[in-house]
Amino acid sequence: MPRKKDGMLVEFYPRPTTGEDGKPLLFARPAIGFKYNIRGVDDFCHKYRGMPMGEMNRLFTAFLDVASWLMHDGSRVETPIGSFAPKLKLSGDFTDPKQIKSENVGLGTIEFIPSKLFIQELQKYLQTGFREKKSVVERKPMHELRKTGRIEEVLKELFQERNSFGIELFAVKAGMKYNTARMYLNKLCEGENPQLTKHKFGNKVFYMSAAKKQTTEK
């Protein structure tokens, strides 16, 4: 990707499918991980859009209540930014509707479909285009790291140096992207016999050896 000095920072990740050269096809996603909470949105609207302080918070609080009530029967709620509707899930695998009972149906999530107007408004602010976020370390695909055994080496080295570590340190040492490292470490925390345990201190997440934690507790 050509070098640019402005525009949205993006990162590229491999897809499951491969191209004609045998390498994984890529997809793009924003590289900025900053999140604005409602207070941040409220403050921005107050400073730069002339809105009374707290108005956006009151608006969303009211919408949360009203939209939830309107959707309780399965209705879709359409707004200038997009539409909202309940998305259901089944608590098992069924092939015959007659086998499904009321308790087998539950709320999965809330589906949001952005409106054309919302997309057009965002497009206005993307006139400077996109630029790739350059990494300070060489990052290799997961399948290459697994093949070389580098991931296991990094975990061993980290636990020799310390009792716990964060995602960023692991990502740098292993040569992985931050989100890939996070997903990999979280996967090691799952199952009946997890390799790692996850702990949150403030806004930071740390991982420690599950085996070492059990030994300490005993």
Secondary structure, DSSP 8 states (H G I E B T S, - for coil): ----SSSEEEEEEEEEEE-TTSSEEEEEEE-------HHHHHHHHHHHS---TTHHHHHHHHHHHHHHHHHTTT--EEETTEEEEEEEEESS--S-GGG--GGGEEEEEEEEEE-HHHHHHHHHTTTT-EEE---SS----HHHHHHHTHHHHHHHHHHHH-SEEEHHHHHHHHT--HHHHHHHHHHTT-SSS-SEEEEEETTEEEEEEHHHHHHHH-
